[in-house]
Structure formats: structure tokens, C-alpha cells
Amino acid sequence: MLSSPLHQHAGTTVAKGPNPARQRLSFGFPRAYLARMLQRKLVEQLYLGDGACIAGWRDERGVFRPLEDDAGFDGPDFTLRLTHAAGGYQVFDHDIDIEVGILLGNYTLAVHGHRFGIGFLPTLDEAQLTAAARRILRDLDTAARTG
């Protein structure tokens, strides 16, 4: 403890705030940001319109909720709903479950048993995000061919 008179503040009181144990640790971008960026990257890789992939989450009953419906949701579990119809036929309809974490200045993305470290400081690592999107699509393609 410093005892210098310059460091003493007589009569200073500290306002009591909310219980720090109840506050969520938050820094950088929220997890939902990565889910939305991965959504955009999947659409970009498939050359489809924005409606082909919707980022969201499942509520306690398992019902899919788009992220726009609940701006306060920040994971860590998200679902990317990938759908496309052509000529009146459903070409594909997939729900892709992802888990997003934050660890030491990186997002951690877990999908289909694969883990990706995606840096976001100072900018989002587009190369790793693209690699994750390509891996997701490759896994879907492999599943479609074998199943």
C-alpha cells in the first residue's frame, strides 16, 4: 500500500456496483460476431444469397431462434441453418452446430469435431475463417456422398 500523501484520498468513497461474480467477462467482439461472420463466409463460399444461411441458436426446447430475434444471446453454442431450394426442389437443408469460445485474443471455433483458432486482434483472421467455412462445406459434401 502506498503511504505517500499524493496517493491518499480523504473522504473518497467507492460506489457499490453489481456483484462482480454475476457480471460476464466481456472483451473484444462478442461470440455472436464470429457466428455471423462464419454465416457470411459460408454464403460467400456457396455463391448463394444471404437467406441461404441463418445464424441462430436453439432455446431450451430445441427451437431454432435467429440471432436477430435475441440481440442479447452470446453463445457459446450457435446453430447455422443452411438451406437452398432450386426449381421447386430442396437442394440442401442442414443445421450446423458450432461452439464459439474466446481464449487469449482468439476465438475458438469447434464444429464437427474440428477446432479452429481464429485471431481477432488487431483484425479478424479471414484466412482461418475461410478455412473453417471450407471444412464445414467439405464435411457436408462428404456426408451427402456417403449417406
N, C-alpha and C positions, 0 to 999 in steps of 0.2 A: 504494500500500500504506500502510495506517495504521501509524504508528510509536508511537502512544500506548501506555503500559503497560496501559491498560484493555482494549486490543484484542489484546494478546498472550496466548497461552495456552500456557504452558510445559508440555511433556510431553504435549500433546494429539496423539493420532493419529486418523487418519480410517480407518475400516474400509473395506476394499475390497469393493465390491459387484460385481454383474454388469456386464459390459461395457455401457456406456450405448448404444453403437451397436446392440446387439441388443435393447434394450428398445423396445417400441412406445410412441409418444406417445399418451397417452390422457387425455382430459379430458371433462367433461360426460357426456352419455349415450353409450353405445356405438351404433354404426351399427345393430346388430340391433334396438335400441329403436325406431328410425324404421320399420324394416321391419314390426315388429309393430304399430305404431300405424297404418301405412298399411293393413295387413291388416284391422284393426278398422274403419277408416273405409270400406273397400270393402264389408264386410259390412253396415255401417250404411246405406250408400247403396243397397244392393240389397235391404234388408229381409229378409235371409236369416239362417239360423243360423250360429253360429261355425264349423261344419265346412265351410262353403261356400268359405272361403279359408284356405289354409295358407301361412304364411311359411316359407321354407326357402332352400336353396342347392343347387347342383349340385357333386358331387365331381369329381375328376379324370377319372372315366369318364363323366360326364354324368348320373349317377344323382341324382334329387331326394332331398334329405335335409331333413326338417323341422327347424326351429331347435331344438326341444326335444330332439332327438337329439344335438345337439352344442352345449352351452351356451357353449363357448369360441370358436365361429365368430363373427367380426365383420366379414364382408364384405371388400371393398366391394360385391361382386356378390351379389345375392339374387334369388330367384325367388318370386313369389306364385302359388300354384296355386289357380285359381278354378274350382270345379266345382259343378254343380247338376243334379239329376235330379228330374223330376216325372212322376207317372203311369207310371213304368217307362221313361221316355224321358230320354236325356241332353239337357238343355236347352242347357248350355254346358260346355265343358272347355277352359280356357285356362291356359297358363303365361305369366306376365308377368315378364320380366326387368327388374330395376331395378339401378341403381348408386347407392350412397349414399356421400357424402363428408362431410367436416367442414371448413369453411373460415370462419375469423373469427367464431366464435359462431353459425354457421348450419350446418344440414345442407344439402347439395346433393343433390338427387334428380334423376337422369336416367332417363327412361322414354320409349320410343317417339320418340326424337328431341326430346323436350321437357325443359327443365331448370327446376327449381323451387328457390328459396332458401327454406328453412323454418327460421325462427329457433327457438332452444330456450332462450335466456336472456332474461329470467328464467323464461319458461314456453314450452312448445311452441306454435308459431303454428298454431292449429287452422284458421284460415281458409285458409292456404296448403296445409295438409294436405288439407283438403276439396277445394280447387281441383285438387290433383294427383289425388285419387281420382276426381273427376268427369271429368277429362281422360282418364284411363285407361279409364273406362267408355264415354265418348263415342267414343274410338278403337276400342274393341271393337265397339260398336254399328255404327259406320260400316263396319268391316271385315266384319261379318256381313251388312250390307245389300248391299255391293258384291261380296262373294265368295261 
